[in-house]
Amino acid sequence: MTVQISRDGGVSWQPNVLVYDGPSAYSDMTVFRNGDVGIVYENGLENPYEKITFLRMKRKRFK
């Protein structure tokens, strides 16, 4: 699973940021006041429905 960010309304996109390298499914994302990104997603080793993970990524990863 990867995330990309656009700073110009979707005209151009920054390179992918890897969130999870394996089976993954439903996800949701939010941006905190300080610019960090929160992502909750389904993932696992055998299939994407083994567990639910929350990841907070620092804003600097998206520069």
PyMOL commands that place a pseudoatom at each C-alpha (Angstrom):
pseudoatom trace, name=CA, resn=MET, resi=1, chain=A, elem=C, hetatm=0, pos=[0.000, 0.000, 0.000]
pseudoatom trace, name=CA, resn=THR, resi=2, chain=A, elem=C, hetatm=0, pos=[1.348, 3.413, -0.908]
pseudoatom trace, name=CA, resn=VAL, resi=3, chain=A, elem=C, hetatm=0, pos=[0.285, 7.007, -0.333]
pseudoatom trace, name=CA, resn=GLN, resi=4, chain=A, elem=C, hetatm=0, pos=[0.850, 9.976, -2.603]
pseudoatom trace, name=CA, resn=ILE, resi=5, chain=A, elem=C, hetatm=0, pos=[0.263, 13.658, -1.954]
pseudoatom trace, name=CA, resn=SER, resi=6, chain=A, elem=C, hetatm=0, pos=[-0.699, 16.428, -4.342]
pseudoatom trace, name=CA, resn=ARG, resi=7, chain=A, elem=C, hetatm=0, pos=[-0.125, 20.028, -3.365]
pseudoatom trace, name=CA, resn=ASP, resi=8, chain=A, elem=C, hetatm=0, pos=[-1.830, 21.492, -6.457]
pseudoatom trace, name=CA, resn=GLY, resi=9, chain=A, elem=C, hetatm=0, pos=[-5.294, 19.954, -6.480]
pseudoatom trace, name=CA, resn=GLY, resi=10, chain=A, elem=C, hetatm=0, pos=[-4.301, 16.732, -8.238]
pseudoatom trace, name=CA, resn=VAL, resi=11, chain=A, elem=C, hetatm=0, pos=[-2.425, 18.225, -11.202]
pseudoatom trace, name=CA, resn=SER, resi=12, chain=A, elem=C, hetatm=0, pos=[0.857, 16.649, -10.059]
pseudoatom trace, name=CA, resn=TRP, resi=13, chain=A, elem=C, hetatm=0, pos=[1.789, 14.067, -7.429]
pseudoatom trace, name=CA, resn=GLN, resi=14, chain=A, elem=C, hetatm=0, pos=[4.769, 13.548, -5.135]
pseudoatom trace, name=CA, resn=PRO, resi=15, chain=A, elem=C, hetatm=0, pos=[6.507, 10.118, -5.279]
pseudoatom trace, name=CA, resn=ASN, resi=16, chain=A, elem=C, hetatm=0, pos=[4.857, 7.178, -3.492]
pseudoatom trace, name=CA, resn=VAL, resi=17, chain=A, elem=C, hetatm=0, pos=[5.445, 6.672, 0.228]
pseudoatom trace, name=CA, resn=LEU, resi=18, chain=A, elem=C, hetatm=0, pos=[5.318, 2.965, 1.165]
pseudoatom trace, name=CA, resn=VAL, resi=19, chain=A, elem=C, hetatm=0, pos=[2.886, 2.246, 4.004]
pseudoatom trace, name=CA, resn=TYR, resi=20, chain=A, elem=C, hetatm=0, pos=[2.798, -1.574, 3.944]
pseudoatom trace, name=CA, resn=ASP, resi=21, chain=A, elem=C, hetatm=0, pos=[4.549, -4.129, 1.744]
pseudoatom trace, name=CA, resn=GLY, resi=22, chain=A, elem=C, hetatm=0, pos=[2.097, -7.021, 1.780]
pseudoatom trace, name=CA, resn=PRO, resi=23, chain=A, elem=C, hetatm=0, pos=[-1.581, -7.871, 1.419]
pseudoatom trace, name=CA, resn=SER, resi=24, chain=A, elem=C, hetatm=0, pos=[-3.746, -4.929, 2.458]
pseudoatom trace, name=CA, resn=ALA, resi=25, chain=A, elem=C, hetatm=0, pos=[-7.345, -3.864, 2.102]
pseudoatom trace, name=CA, resn=TYR, resi=26, chain=A, elem=C, hetatm=0, pos=[-9.725, -1.142, 3.303]
pseudoatom trace, name=CA, resn=SER, resi=27, chain=A, elem=C, hetatm=0, pos=[-7.976, 1.966, 4.552]
pseudoatom trace, name=CA, resn=ASP, resi=28, chain=A, elem=C, hetatm=0, pos=[-8.809, 5.433, 5.797]
pseudoatom trace, name=CA, resn=MET, resi=29, chain=A, elem=C, hetatm=0, pos=[-6.575, 8.458, 6.296]
pseudoatom trace, name=CA, resn=THR, resi=30, chain=A, elem=C, hetatm=0, pos=[-6.596, 11.729, 8.228]
pseudoatom trace, name=CA, resn=VAL, resi=31, chain=A, elem=C, hetatm=0, pos=[-4.244, 14.685, 8.531]
pseudoatom trace, name=CA, resn=PHE, resi=32, chain=A, elem=C, hetatm=0, pos=[-3.466, 15.977, 12.033]
pseudoatom trace, name=CA, resn=ARG, resi=33, chain=A, elem=C, hetatm=0, pos=[-3.117, 19.677, 12.827]
pseudoatom trace, name=CA, resn=ASN, resi=34, chain=A, elem=C, hetatm=0, pos=[0.697, 19.464, 12.764]
pseudoatom trace, name=CA, resn=GLY, resi=35, chain=A, elem=C, hetatm=0, pos=[0.617, 17.896, 9.281]
pseudoatom trace, name=CA, resn=ASP, resi=36, chain=A, elem=C, hetatm=0, pos=[1.298, 14.293, 10.359]
pseudoatom trace, name=CA, resn=VAL, resi=37, chain=A, elem=C, hetatm=0, pos=[-0.798, 11.686, 8.537]
pseudoatom trace, name=CA, resn=GLY, resi=38, chain=A, elem=C, hetatm=0, pos=[-2.783, 8.966, 10.314]
pseudoatom trace, name=CA, resn=ILE, resi=39, chain=A, elem=C, hetatm=0, pos=[-3.691, 5.812, 8.381]
pseudoatom trace, name=CA, resn=VAL, resi=40, chain=A, elem=C, hetatm=0, pos=[-5.784, 2.878, 9.568]
pseudoatom trace, name=CA, resn=TYR, resi=41, chain=A, elem=C, hetatm=0, pos=[-5.793, -0.178, 7.303]
pseudoatom trace, name=CA, resn=GLU, resi=42, chain=A, elem=C, hetatm=0, pos=[-6.430, -3.920, 7.130]
pseudoatom trace, name=CA, resn=ASN, resi=43, chain=A, elem=C, hetatm=0, pos=[-3.355, -6.070, 6.534]
pseudoatom trace, name=CA, resn=GLY, resi=44, chain=A, elem=C, hetatm=0, pos=[-1.693, -9.411, 7.126]
pseudoatom trace, name=CA, resn=LEU, resi=45, chain=A, elem=C, hetatm=0, pos=[0.919, -11.896, 6.020]
pseudoatom trace, name=CA, resn=GLU, resi=46, chain=A, elem=C, hetatm=0, pos=[-1.375, -14.467, 4.371]
pseudoatom trace, name=CA, resn=ASN, resi=47, chain=A, elem=C, hetatm=0, pos=[-4.366, -12.266, 3.482]
pseudoatom trace, name=CA, resn=PRO, resi=48, chain=A, elem=C, hetatm=0, pos=[-5.341, -8.627, 3.961]
pseudoatom trace, name=CA, resn=TYR, resi=49, chain=A, elem=C, hetatm=0, pos=[-7.956, -9.337, 6.652]
pseudoatom trace, name=CA, resn=GLU, resi=50, chain=A, elem=C, hetatm=0, pos=[-5.773, -10.672, 9.488]
pseudoatom trace, name=CA, resn=LYS, resi=51, chain=A, elem=C, hetatm=0, pos=[-5.526, -7.451, 11.510]
pseudoatom trace, name=CA, resn=ILE, resi=52, chain=A, elem=C, hetatm=0, pos=[-6.186, -3.727, 11.591]
pseudoatom trace, name=CA, resn=THR, resi=53, chain=A, elem=C, hetatm=0, pos=[-3.223, -1.369, 11.992]
pseudoatom trace, name=CA, resn=PHE, resi=54, chain=A, elem=C, hetatm=0, pos=[-2.977, 2.320, 12.795]
pseudoatom trace, name=CA, resn=LEU, resi=55, chain=A, elem=C, hetatm=0, pos=[0.129, 4.147, 11.568]
pseudoatom trace, name=CA, resn=ARG, resi=56, chain=A, elem=C, hetatm=0, pos=[1.095, 7.757, 12.223]
pseudoatom trace, name=CA, resn=MET, resi=57, chain=A, elem=C, hetatm=0, pos=[3.547, 9.103, 9.663]
pseudoatom trace, name=CA, resn=LYS, resi=58, chain=A, elem=C, hetatm=0, pos=[5.537, 12.258, 10.267]
pseudoatom trace, name=CA, resn=ARG, resi=59, chain=A, elem=C, hetatm=0, pos=[4.849, 15.203, 7.984]
pseudoatom trace, name=CA, resn=LYS, resi=60, chain=A, elem=C, hetatm=0, pos=[8.487, 15.269, 6.802]
pseudoatom trace, name=CA, resn=ARG, resi=61, chain=A, elem=C, hetatm=0, pos=[7.977, 11.970, 4.918]
pseudoatom trace, name=CA, resn=PHE, resi=62, chain=A, elem=C, hetatm=0, pos=[5.806, 13.846, 2.435]
pseudoatom trace, name=CA, resn=LYS, resi=63, chain=A, elem=C, hetatm=0, pos=[8.247, 16.591, 1.408]
for i in range(1, 63): cmd.bond("trace and resi %d" % i, "trace and resi %d" % (i + 1))
show_as sticks, trace
zoom trace
